[in-house]
Amino acid sequence: MKLEIVQGDSTLTIEDVLIGDVWLVGGQSNMEFFVRFEKHYEETFALRDNPLIRMYTCPRIAYEGHTNLVYGSDYGYWFKPDDKALETFSSLGFWYATMLQESLSVPVGIVSCNWGGTSASTWVPQEALCESPLHVYLDDYAQAIQGIAREEIRKKSIDGWNFQLDPDHLVEWAKVMYGISREAQLKRMVDSKDDPIVPMGPWSKNRPGALFHTMLEPIVPYGIKGVLWYQGESDHHHASLYSALFSKLIAVWRNAWNEELPFLFVQLTSYDRWLTSNGDMYPEVRRQQEKVASQVPACWMVSCMDIGMQYDIHPKEKKELARRLYLLALDKVYNNPVLSESPEICSAHWEGTSSILSFKNCGSGLYTTDGDYSLFEILQKDRPIIIHSIEVADNQIRIQSNAEGFVKTMVNYACVPYGKVTMFNASGLPLKPFSISFA
């Protein structure tokens, strides 16, 4: 399509214009995660001739005047899949666009507005954090810069940003993103302990409100169909506040667009250790994400406890995550009924020493890929109870144990930092982590 804008004797012509659905993909490194790092990278070569997909990566700007390229990514212009910029585009965003475009037969655009290692608190304005309990993010910032000269913070920040652009560092970091062993991670932690970093302060991408103003506001109010979100890893230190923070972000973004945008997001995956970080607080973040999905209108979540990696915070399987988000979009946004949600516990009761758990969103029934039920746990009066057997039939699971009645008893599933879920519904969607208590 050609667009012509005429004013008097002057005409402005814009070639190759498409009209379709545009989705914004936001979050941190698992959303930023480049096509070239993904498990199915080779498959993208067969898909690069689709002229009905367009992509745009927002400039990653941490502060006014910041113009650094980060990790060598290309940004600031619309491109087609055959452009070299696809290599450093969001893998999840690309696969989602590919599936959606093929299904709907309309042009699909993806605006990639994300940055690795960022807290959700940087994606909302500071004033959104003033009230309790979210003011803790402002308190943390004030404490981080207290007593430190502004010039000292500035110098360290510039050194840190320059280091990130160092060619040798970029090559070395790419190896990390492709995936390295835990042993190699431990060695890297020692070798890199003195590398320059960007401290918290006026030049940090993670200061409260920073990226809302430098990255999100410049694209408001560009017309978008909805938002895909994958983030939460960098808010594990305030895990119990994540539902409040994420809910605030959704409200702020919807207000910015003056529209109740659909939010489709990814629950944090299974993970144990990666470099200096760990997943100890991830079960709580997942519970908080579940609260958002159940309480915030037009907000839906996909689970991915089956694809996590024990010693890598970045699962390489982004194509499957895109499929799950695509199913949600078809069902919830485009009103094309499909089984789009993971199995979810809806009731439980006891028969003798057996716990009978019932689930919704099962389709033709639950199934297990390998018969591994080790992620089930029964606690009675806070003590583990021996599980004798587990049977799966249709939408129910029967757990036989040596529990003495059901008073002060809790059944947990996958409530751990790392573990591989092996139970799915008819759409191949994994059973979500859950806890259910009995009085």
Secondary structure as UniProt FT lines:
FT   STRAND          3..7
FT   TURN            8..9
FT   STRAND          10..14
FT   STRAND          21..27
FT   HELIX           29..32
FT   HELIX           35..37
FT   TURN            39..40
FT   HELIX           41..47
FT   TURN            48..49
FT   TURN            51..52
FT   STRAND          53..57
FT   TURN            64..65
FT   TURN            71..72
FT   TURN            81..82
FT   HELIX           84..88
FT   HELIX           91..104
FT   STRAND          108..114
FT   TURN            116..117
FT   HELIX           120..123
FT   HELIX           126..129
FT   TURN            132..134
FT   HELIX           135..145
FT   TURN            146..147
FT   HELIX           150..164
FT   HELIX           167..178
FT   HELIX           182..191
FT   TURN            192..194
FT   TURN            202..203
FT   TURN            205..206
FT   TURN            208..209
FT   HELIX           210..211
FT   HELIX           212..216
FT   HELIX           217..219
FT   TURN            220..221
FT   STRAND          226..230
FT   HELIX           233..241
FT   HELIX           242..257
FT   STRAND          263..266
FT   STRAND          273..274
FT   TURN            275..276
FT   STRAND          277..278
FT   TURN            280..281
FT   HELIX           282..295
FT   TURN            297..298
FT   STRAND          299..302
FT   TURN            305..306
FT   TURN            310..311
FT   HELIX           318..328
FT   HELIX           329..333
FT   STRAND          344..351
FT   TURN            352..353
FT   STRAND          354..360
FT   TURN            363..364
FT   STRAND          367..368
FT   TURN            374..375
FT   STRAND          376..380
FT   TURN            381..382
FT   STRAND          383..384
FT   STRAND          387..393
FT   TURN            394..395
FT   STRAND          396..401
FT   TURN            407..408
FT   STRAND          409..413
FT   STRAND          423..424
FT   TURN            426..427
FT   STRAND          434..438
//
